[in-house]
């Protein structure tokens, strides 16, 4: 207890009000000194701006709170907001059309062409904006846990929240690695607070997200959504890994068994269970979203996770819930202004509420996130709201290629405004927005690796059974987990199978702990005629979606889809 006439002990240097800030300035300038020439040549006004390179999370917290209106949540995570844009802007994504990459890019609605001159205009616009900021943040990190295939990434941005986000999502270098970082392989100029000039040639709005593979640079204008940086790095890896390194980049989660050391890859779009099912207490998590299947094994591209927070609870997803602590970022999450307690059920800002945290915050994460062993199983996840697909099917190599190219799931009512009934979604390679090369190149590499290493492939439906959305019920998570356990144990390799009609899928007749009628959807539907109509309806949707790839695949793959004759 301190009496009124006593002075409490205070560490002497704290008496200087700006001690920490002065130390930060000196430390940051020393760290970046050897790169001053690079920044000057790039157009940065080094006499005006202050560069903060690889600032600590605590420093970034302070700046975000002081300058951006961020707050600290009751669990210690930083709560911040991305402004008007609360998700990616795929229609504003551009790839520069230039001689080094133009023959490899899959041009079209996903990869829209931009000329080099327009890129230079936007790049200069971004740097000009950054020159008006008092603080410019630089984060240098790695993409890819395997040193043989990793790239060095530099992020230059004006928001502390963005710097902290990439500190979580990229692989954090050691002090020695940072001191010897050298020239980056890829640079992101994030001036998302400043709009693109929509009268510039090729601009469709005030938002522009563009990648130049010749310069190995990315420019962001008109959006402050942090996920654009994460997926920009993934798009670059989706290009470099097959083209430069000859390795297969994948939009998947991955884990490894603690006992057998067996590796499983999980493909799946939003809402299919990719994150939930790969988090298994009996297996180590390699990563939740982006991986490379290399000649040596499997490695994670990222140093962190970017998990959805909508309806998050400690009961349903305890590992993610407990990872939301100091150093993590809660993005666009509503909170109680008195207690700073996040409300994960409140979607008044957006349904796309997110949390970014370092992967080591997950207790059963495998650090380093790399396994020098080839996969034993591939699980392709779908959420079929039509109640048609079986909860588990064993795929032939040709069927695996077909379903990988199709990338089917369904949006259900409540996932987006205006969605009143299930909407089928076909996202090729389970990653259409991030595809850079033609989908058949990834599919061929997948098929080659599956054949070479004798990998089993399974289609797991986490959607509806006994009827479509509105009449049937969603498959219980406990049943799906039991099915995944049966895959990992190997018991399904010796099971008896029957053929599932129009789709020609092989489905097991028995799995202990899973009801027989659940395994074959036709048995679970009371109205058999309605079931047959839905089967043919979905089969027709598959055929229509797959026409885009028919000319680029072998006939055996084309014939591996549903047959309606």
Secondary structure as UniProt FT lines:
FT   TURN            4..5
FT   HELIX           12..15
FT   TURN            17..18
FT   HELIX           19..32
FT   HELIX           33..35
FT   HELIX           36..42
FT   TURN            46..48
FT   STRAND          50..53
FT   HELIX           57..68
FT   STRAND          71..72
FT   TURN            74..75
FT   STRAND          78..80
FT   TURN            83..84
FT   HELIX           90..92
FT   STRAND          93..96
FT   TURN            99..104
FT   TURN            108..110
FT   STRAND          111..114
FT   HELIX           116..130
FT   TURN            131..132
FT   STRAND          135..143
FT   TURN            147..149
FT   STRAND          151..157
FT   HELIX           160..169
FT   STRAND          171..172
FT   HELIX           175..179
FT   STRAND          186..191
FT   TURN            192..193
FT   TURN            198..199
FT   TURN            201..202
FT   STRAND          208..212
FT   TURN            213..216
FT   STRAND          217..221
FT   HELIX           227..240
FT   HELIX           241..245
FT   STRAND          248..257
FT   TURN            258..260
FT   STRAND          263..267
FT   TURN            270..271
FT   HELIX           274..278
FT   TURN            281..282
FT   STRAND          283..287
FT   STRAND          290..293
FT   STRAND          298..300
FT   STRAND          304..308
FT   TURN            310..311
FT   TURN            314..316
FT   HELIX           318..323
FT   TURN            326..327
FT   STRAND          329..331
FT   TURN            337..339
FT   TURN            344..345
FT   STRAND          354..358
FT   HELIX           359..361
FT   TURN            363..364
FT   STRAND          370..371
FT   STRAND          377..382
FT   TURN            385..386
FT   STRAND          392..395
FT   HELIX           397..406
FT   STRAND          408..411
FT   TURN            413..414
FT   TURN            417..418
FT   STRAND          423..426
FT   HELIX           428..430
FT   HELIX           432..434
FT   HELIX           439..453
FT   STRAND          456..461
FT   STRAND          464..465
FT   TURN            469..471
FT   STRAND          473..474
FT   HELIX           477..489
FT   HELIX           491..494
FT   STRAND          497..500
FT   HELIX           501..503
FT   STRAND          505..508
FT   TURN            512..513
FT   HELIX           516..519
FT   HELIX           521..524
FT   HELIX           528..546
FT   TURN            547..549
FT   HELIX           550..552
FT   HELIX           555..558
FT   TURN            559..560
//
